[in-house]
Amino acid sequence: MSGDLHDFQVVNDFARHTSWLHPIARLYANDGVVLFGLLIVVAVLLGRRRGTTALARALLVGAGTLLALALAQPIVRAVAEPRPYTRLPHALVLVHRSTDPSFPSDHATMAGAVAVGLLLVHRRLGLVAAGLAILMAADRVYVGAHYPVDVLAGLAFGGLVVALVQLAAGPVAALLGRLSHGPLRPLLHASH
């Protein structure tokens, strides 16, 4: 962990010298998750126009993200990695000091899941999400909430889970196809 501790300290020292960036970093670290939710909503709306397979894939981005977050919790508890500021009491911390363990980062898990999911569903949305995911991961280290390895592991874990969930797109699309012939049709298809 010594290398990761050093990397955290490098980023933390950089944060100390860029106070002009603190309000933006704090805002994104706390509320940036909303952007990922909005990207999923856009993917679902686009999926409604493109057919049941596209809609199934978009819905699975959301479901896969939730599953990734749920599956990460036992890992968080098992590893029980203390937050950086518990080891470095003088670290600059720009967000609320959470008492839950640090590895893997929930924010990065969510961001990685949405980014990979959207890359598999809609390339342009996926590229936007990937950029935002990298920014979220870096930001969570910048604000003092995580070590670099916490966010890298979160990105990878979230991305892996959502990629595996996408394997269910065929059966989900078939189910949506059956449901689209009933009263749910207005929800599943955009009117032309």
C-alpha positions as CSV (number, residue, x, y, z in Angstrom):
1,M,0.0,0.0,0.0
2,S,3.0,2.3,0.4
3,G,3.0,3.2,-3.3
4,D,-0.7,4.0,-3.2
5,L,-0.2,6.1,-0.1
6,H,2.5,8.0,-1.9
7,D,0.3,8.5,-5.0
8,F,-2.5,9.8,-2.7
9,Q,-0.2,12.2,-1.1
10,V,1.0,13.5,-4.4
11,V,-2.6,14.2,-5.5
12,N,-3.5,15.6,-2.0
13,D,-0.5,18.0,-2.3
14,F,-1.7,19.1,-5.7
15,A,-5.2,19.7,-4.2
16,R,-3.7,22.0,-1.5
17,H,-2.2,24.2,-4.2
18,T,-5.3,24.4,-6.4
19,S,-7.9,25.9,-4.1
20,W,-9.6,27.5,-7.0
21,L,-10.7,24.0,-8.1
22,H,-12.1,23.0,-4.7
23,P,-15.7,24.2,-5.2
24,I,-16.0,22.4,-8.5
25,A,-14.3,19.2,-7.2
26,R,-16.5,19.2,-4.2
27,L,-19.7,19.6,-6.2
28,Y,-18.8,16.9,-8.7
29,A,-17.6,14.5,-6.0
30,N,-20.9,14.9,-4.1
31,D,-23.4,15.3,-6.9
32,G,-21.8,14.1,-10.0
33,V,-23.7,10.8,-9.7
34,V,-26.8,12.7,-11.0
35,L,-25.1,13.0,-14.4
36,F,-24.7,9.3,-14.7
37,G,-28.3,8.8,-13.9
38,L,-29.3,11.3,-16.5
39,L,-27.1,9.5,-19.1
40,I,-29.0,6.2,-18.3
41,V,-32.3,8.0,-18.7
42,V,-31.2,9.4,-22.1
43,A,-30.1,5.9,-23.2
44,V,-33.5,4.4,-22.2
45,L,-35.3,7.2,-24.1
46,L,-33.1,6.5,-27.2
47,G,-33.7,2.8,-26.7
48,R,-37.4,3.2,-26.8
49,R,-37.0,4.6,-30.4
50,R,-34.5,2.0,-31.5
51,G,-36.5,-1.1,-30.5
52,T,-36.7,-3.7,-27.8
53,T,-33.0,-4.9,-28.0
54,A,-31.7,-1.3,-27.6
55,L,-34.2,-0.7,-24.8
56,A,-33.2,-3.9,-23.0
57,R,-29.5,-3.0,-23.2
58,A,-30.2,0.5,-21.8
59,L,-32.3,-0.8,-19.0
60,L,-29.6,-3.3,-18.2
61,V,-27.1,-0.5,-17.7
62,G,-29.2,0.7,-14.8
63,A,-29.8,-2.8,-13.4
64,G,-26.1,-3.7,-13.9
65,T,-25.0,-0.6,-12.1
66,L,-27.2,-1.4,-9.1
67,L,-26.0,-4.9,-9.1
68,A,-22.4,-3.8,-9.2
69,L,-22.9,-1.6,-6.2
70,A,-24.6,-4.4,-4.3
71,L,-21.9,-6.9,-5.1
72,A,-19.2,-4.5,-4.1
73,Q,-20.5,-4.2,-0.6
74,P,-19.2,-7.6,0.7
75,I,-15.8,-6.7,-0.9
76,V,-15.8,-3.4,0.9
77,R,-16.6,-5.1,4.3
78,A,-14.1,-7.9,3.7
79,V,-11.2,-5.7,2.7
80,A,-12.1,-3.1,5.3
81,E,-9.5,-0.6,4.0
82,P,-9.5,2.6,6.1
83,R,-10.0,5.9,4.3
84,P,-6.8,7.8,3.5
85,Y,-7.6,10.5,6.1
86,T,-7.6,7.9,8.9
87,R,-4.0,7.1,8.1
88,L,-3.1,10.7,7.3
89,P,-4.9,12.9,9.8
90,H,-3.5,16.1,8.2
91,A,-4.7,15.2,4.7
92,L,-6.8,17.8,2.9
93,V,-10.4,16.4,2.8
94,L,-12.9,18.4,0.8
95,V,-16.0,16.2,1.4
96,H,-17.7,14.7,4.4
97,R,-15.5,12.2,6.2
98,S,-17.2,8.9,5.7
99,T,-16.8,6.1,8.2
100,D,-17.3,3.3,5.8
101,P,-14.3,1.5,4.3
102,S,-12.5,2.8,1.2
103,F,-11.9,-0.1,-1.2
104,P,-13.4,-0.3,-3.8
105,S,-14.9,3.2,-4.2
106,D,-18.7,3.1,-4.6
107,H,-18.6,6.2,-6.8
108,A,-16.0,4.7,-9.1
109,T,-17.9,1.4,-9.2
110,M,-21.1,3.2,-10.3
111,A,-19.2,5.4,-12.8
112,G,-17.3,2.4,-14.3
113,A,-20.6,0.4,-14.6
114,V,-22.4,3.2,-16.4
115,A,-19.5,4.0,-18.7
116,V,-18.9,0.4,-19.8
117,G,-22.7,-0.2,-20.0
118,L,-23.3,2.8,-22.2
119,L,-20.2,2.1,-24.4
120,L,-21.9,-1.3,-25.2
121,V,-25.3,0.4,-25.8
122,H,-24.7,3.8,-27.4
123,R,-21.1,4.8,-28.4
124,R,-21.5,8.5,-28.1
125,L,-23.2,8.4,-24.7
126,G,-20.6,5.8,-23.6
127,L,-17.7,8.1,-24.5
128,V,-19.3,10.9,-22.5
129,A,-19.8,8.5,-19.6
130,A,-16.3,7.2,-19.9
131,G,-14.9,10.7,-19.7
132,L,-17.1,11.5,-16.7
133,A,-16.1,8.2,-15.0
134,I,-12.4,9.0,-15.3
135,L,-13.1,12.5,-14.0
136,M,-15.1,11.0,-11.1
137,A,-12.4,8.6,-10.2
138,A,-9.7,11.3,-10.2
139,D,-12.0,13.6,-8.3
140,R,-12.6,11.1,-5.5
141,V,-8.9,11.0,-4.9
142,Y,-8.5,14.8,-5.3
143,V,-11.1,15.5,-2.6
144,G,-9.3,13.1,-0.2
145,A,-11.9,10.4,0.0
146,H,-10.0,7.5,-1.7
147,Y,-6.7,6.1,-2.6
148,P,-6.0,5.7,-6.4
149,V,-6.3,1.9,-6.2
150,D,-9.8,2.3,-4.6
151,V,-11.1,4.1,-7.6
152,L,-9.2,2.0,-10.2
153,A,-10.7,-1.1,-8.7
154,G,-14.1,0.4,-8.6
155,L,-14.0,1.4,-12.2
156,A,-12.9,-2.1,-13.3
157,F,-15.3,-3.9,-11.0
158,G,-18.3,-1.9,-12.1
159,G,-17.4,-2.2,-15.7
160,L,-17.0,-6.0,-15.5
161,V,-20.3,-6.5,-13.7
162,V,-22.3,-4.4,-16.2
163,A,-20.6,-6.1,-19.1
164,L,-21.6,-9.5,-17.8
165,V,-25.2,-8.3,-17.1
166,Q,-25.4,-7.2,-20.8
167,L,-25.3,-10.9,-21.7
168,A,-28.9,-11.0,-20.6
169,A,-30.0,-8.5,-23.3
170,G,-31.5,-11.2,-25.5
171,P,-33.9,-12.7,-23.0
172,V,-34.8,-9.2,-21.6
173,A,-35.5,-8.0,-25.2
174,A,-37.7,-11.0,-25.8
175,L,-39.6,-10.3,-22.6
176,L,-40.0,-6.6,-23.5
177,G,-41.2,-7.7,-27.0
178,R,-44.0,-9.7,-25.4
179,L,-44.8,-6.9,-23.0
180,S,-45.0,-4.4,-25.8
181,H,-48.1,-6.0,-27.2
182,G,-50.0,-5.2,-24.0
183,P,-50.8,-2.2,-21.9
184,L,-47.1,-1.4,-21.4
185,R,-46.7,-0.5,-25.0
186,P,-46.7,3.3,-24.5
187,L,-43.8,2.9,-21.9
188,L,-41.8,0.6,-24.1
189,H,-42.0,2.3,-27.5
190,A,-41.7,6.0,-28.4
191,S,-44.6,7.3,-30.5
192,H,-43.6,8.2,-34.0
